[in-house]
Amino acid sequence: MFQFLFKYPTPVFMKGHLVLLGPWPAWLLLVLILVAAGGIALLIRGQLRGSAANLPPRRAALIWALQSALLALLLLLLWQPAIRIAELNSQQNIIAVVLDDSRSMSVADSDGKTREATAIAALDSGVLAGLQRRFETRLYTIGREMKRVDSLSRIAPEESATRIGAGLNQLALDTADLPIGAVVLLSDGGQNSAGIGISEIGIEALRNLQNRRIPVHTVGFGKPEHSHDIEIQDVSLPASAVANARISTTVTLTQHGYLGKVARLTVRDGDRVVAQREIALALDGQLQTESLFLSIGTAGAKSLAFTLEPMAGEENLANNTITRPILVSNAKRRILYVEGEPRWEYKFIRRAEEDDPTIQLVSMLRTSENKVYRQGIENAAELADGFPARAEDLFRYDGIVIGSVAVDYFTPLQQDLLREYVERRGGGVLFLGGSSSLSDGGWNVSRLNELLPTFLPAGNHNFHRNPATVELTSTGADSPITRLLDDPEKNTERWKKLTYLADYEDPGSPKPGATELISDTGNWRHLAMADERSTRRSFARPLLATVASLARGRVTWTGRRVHAGPSAYG
């Protein structure tokens, strides 16, 4: 009946938009309807007063409503109402066919065919040809990013991640000037980033698609997940390293069906095993991050393969390995160490550097007011005039260590240069505690105070010659800064066996974003690392703090002076 009266079925009116095709504005129609309704009301009222008939108010109101509605309908017809519906026109719209080319699409399901082969066969069965006859069709692949391809033969499931949200958002932005009518997405739904579904796609991608009214039609392949499977999601390691150095890597993995089991992670450089570690697997489907330390070996371009050894009954072995490149060079890291007085730290830091083939320590030790003892210099001219006063001289160092030195030892120009070294070059600075360091050296009132990750205490009597013992927090047990042994449990036990600290420098309280790494069990002071990516708050004074800003490429450290008997550590 609805279609008989209104010509079109109900879904058309549900999807369409009412428009007025007449030459007059819509506001004029509304004014005329109100005027007509008011005129009819006055007319009915006048007729009732001049007539002897007693008409009830309800009947009079009904007559007014019917007459007003009839007149409003006649006026509406004069404005030529219509329903506007958006639809795809042949050869005038573009259909984007997006195929998932991540490694999970290479998995063979119960029929023996891989998910990629099934998806390509579905397109070749006439679906793609049918779309091409009616619309302009473009082929894309989606992995870590969206890429356009010429044909299905150019598609290979080799990407290590599927980021649907970022890919669809990229497609919407890159085709802003093209008439994209719809997106057809063929995927197994496997995600390699935090979140799944709407949370993974993101509000920005949904908003861009909605603003352009682009529908996304999804076609799924394979099982949502394997009942027994372990997978390496990602591996993070430096792009370059120094020959024979030990580097820290982070491996992110997930598993299904192996809760509480132990998996073996192996890192290979070609046929050579670089490192191995056993990992206790966490909850099903939960992202698990593990740190791993490995010796990088000799110089050269390397390709490291991170592999989880197959588990009993594992259904998919294709996602157990990820390969990452790294460039290893023979160049040493040149570190400038400025020390204000002969002390244990200077002796043992230089002794440790002699056994490290990756570090070249260039040091300047102030032996008296106007004398400096230099070691590790390349030529007689290096540091001949003291601390560098030009950017080209200071920026050649990969890191700077400042020991028990007051801030007034550096000229205003050198202080500005030190700030530029951190902010512009992205260099790392380590501040060691001491009797003339940090607040005792006036750093709390200097122009470099904001580089420090802690609020330095007031006064100049914050260097204490009191014993203190420390232990790792849960965060400190996983941090590479506090790693003495590769195994986390053995590392924690080693820290418990360390002797007490003979003295320490109090650098105040951590700035917002601090994370505790070590707590002082005796005096309840804390060793903390401040990381701008963290929101955890330290509530006590730290003994050591660091701050890392990835966005600006800067690393600033604040440390303390500690030693036990004739040796120093930390």
Rosetta blueprint (number, residue, H / E / L):
1 M L
2 F H
3 Q H
4 F H
5 L H
6 F H
7 K L
8 Y L
9 P L
10 T H
11 P H
12 V H
13 F H
14 M H
15 K H
16 G L
17 H E
18 L E
19 V E
20 L E
21 L L
22 G L
23 P L
24 W L
25 P L
26 A H
27 W H
28 L H
29 L H
30 L H
31 V H
32 L H
33 I H
34 L H
35 V H
36 A H
37 A H
38 G H
39 G H
40 I H
41 A H
42 L H
43 L H
44 I H
45 R H
46 G H
47 Q H
48 L H
49 R H
50 G H
51 S L
52 A L
53 A L
54 N L
55 L L
56 P L
57 P H
58 R H
59 R H
60 A H
61 A H
62 L H
63 I H
64 W H
65 A H
66 L H
67 Q H
68 S H
69 A H
70 L H
71 L H
72 A H
73 L H
74 L H
75 L H
76 L H
77 L H
78 L H
79 W L
80 Q L
81 P E
82 A E
83 I E
84 R E
85 I L
86 A L
87 E L
88 L L
89 N L
90 S L
91 Q L
92 Q L
93 N L
94 I E
95 I E
96 A E
97 V E
98 V E
99 L E
100 D E
101 D L
102 S E
103 R H
104 S H
105 M H
106 S H
107 V L
108 A E
109 D L
110 S L
111 D L
112 G L
113 K L
114 T E
115 R H
116 E H
117 A H
118 T H
119 A H
120 I H
121 A H
122 A H
123 L H
124 D H
125 S H
126 G H
127 V H
128 L H
129 A H
130 G H
131 L H
132 Q H
133 R H
134 R H
135 F L
136 E E
137 T E
138 R E
139 L E
140 Y E
141 T E
142 I E
143 G L
144 R L
145 E L
146 M E
147 K E
148 R E
149 V E
150 D L
151 S L
152 L H
153 S H
154 R H
155 I L
156 A L
157 P L
158 E L
159 E E
160 S L
161 A L
162 T L
163 R L
164 I H
165 G H
166 A H
167 G H
168 L H
169 N H
170 Q H
171 L H
172 A H
173 L H
174 D H
175 T L
176 A L
177 D L
178 L L
179 P L
180 I E
181 G E
182 A E
183 V E
184 V E
185 L E
186 L E
187 S E
188 D L
189 G L
190 G L
191 Q L
192 N L
193 S L
194 A L
195 G L
196 I L
197 G L
198 I H
199 S H
200 E H
201 I H
202 G L
203 I H
204 E H
205 A H
206 L H
207 R H
208 N H
209 L H
210 Q H
211 N H
212 R L
213 R L
214 I L
215 P L
216 V E
217 H E
218 T E
219 V E
220 G E
221 F L
222 G L
223 K L
224 P L
225 E L
226 H L
227 S L
228 H L
229 D E
230 I E
231 E E
232 I E
233 Q E
234 D E
235 V E
236 S E
237 L L
238 P L
239 A L
240 S E
241 A E
242 V E
243 A L
244 N L
245 A L
246 R E
247 I E
248 S E
249 T E
250 T E
251 V E
252 T E
253 L E
254 T E
255 Q E
256 H E
257 G L
258 Y L
259 L L
260 G L
261 K L
262 V E
263 A E
264 R E
265 L E
266 T E
267 V E
268 R E
269 D E
270 G L
271 D L
272 R E
273 V E
274 V E
275 A E
276 Q E
277 R E
278 E E
279 I E
280 A E
281 L L
282 A L
283 L L
284 D L
285 G L
286 Q L
287 L L
288 Q E
289 T E
290 E E
291 S E
292 L E
293 F E
294 L E
295 S E
296 I L
297 G L
298 T L
299 A L
300 G E
301 A E
302 K E
303 S E
304 L E
305 A E
306 F E
307 T E
308 L E
309 E L
310 P L
311 M L
312 A L
313 G L
314 E L
315 E L
316 N L
317 L L
318 A L
319 N L
320 N L
321 T E
322 I E
323 T E
324 R E
325 P E
326 I E
327 L E
328 V E
329 S E
330 N L
331 A L
332 K L
333 R E
334 R E
335 I E
336 L E
337 Y E
338 V E
339 E E
340 G L
341 E L
342 P L
343 R L
344 W H
345 E H
346 Y H
347 K H
348 F H
349 I H
350 R H
351 R H
352 A H
353 E H
354 E H
355 D L
356 D L
357 P L
358 T L
359 I E
360 Q E
361 L E
362 V E
363 S E
364 M E
365 L E
366 R E
367 T E
368 S E
369 E L
370 N L
371 K E
372 V E
373 Y E
374 R E
375 Q E
376 G L
377 I L
378 E L
379 N L
380 A L
381 A L
382 E L
383 L L
384 A L
385 D L
386 G L
387 F L
388 P L
389 A L
390 R L
391 A H
392 E H
393 D H
394 L H
395 F L
396 R L
397 Y L
398 D L
399 G E
400 I E
401 V E
402 I E
403 G L
404 S L
405 V L
406 A L
407 V H
408 D H
409 Y H
410 F L
411 T L
412 P H
413 L H
414 Q H
415 Q H
416 D H
417 L H
418 L H
419 R H
420 E H
421 Y H
422 V H
423 E H
424 R L
425 R L
426 G L
427 G L
428 G E
429 V E
430 L E
431 F E
432 L L
433 G L
434 G L
435 S L
436 S L
437 S L
438 L H
439 S H
440 D H
441 G H
442 G L
443 W H
444 N H
445 V H
446 S L
447 R L
448 L L
449 N H
450 E H
451 L H
452 L L
453 P L
454 T E
455 F E
456 L L
457 P L
458 A L
459 G L
460 N L
461 H L
462 N L
463 F E
464 H E
465 R L
466 N L
467 P L
468 A E
469 T L
470 V E
471 E E
472 L E
473 T L
474 S H
475 T H
476 G H
477 A H
478 D H
479 S L
480 P H
481 I H
482 T H
483 R L
484 L L
485 L L
486 D L
487 D L
488 P H
489 E H
490 K H
491 N H
492 T H
493 E H
494 R H
495 W H
496 K H
497 K H
498 L L
499 T L
500 Y L
501 L E
502 A L
503 D L
504 Y E
505 E E
506 D L
507 P L
508 G L
509 S E
510 P E
511 K L
512 P L
513 G L
514 A E
515 T E
516 E E
517 L E
518 I E
519 S E
520 D E
521 T L
522 G L
523 N L
524 W L
525 R L
526 H E
527 L E
528 A E
529 M E
530 A E
531 D E
532 E L
533 R L
534 S L
535 T L
536 R L
537 R L
538 S L
539 F L
540 A L
541 R L
542 P E
543 L L
544 L L
545 A E
546 T E
547 V E
548 A E
549 S E
550 L L
551 A L
552 R L
553 G L
554 R E
555 V E
556 T E
557 W E
558 T E
559 G L
560 R L
561 R L
562 V L
563 H L
564 A E
565 G L
566 P L
567 S E
568 A L
569 Y L
570 G L
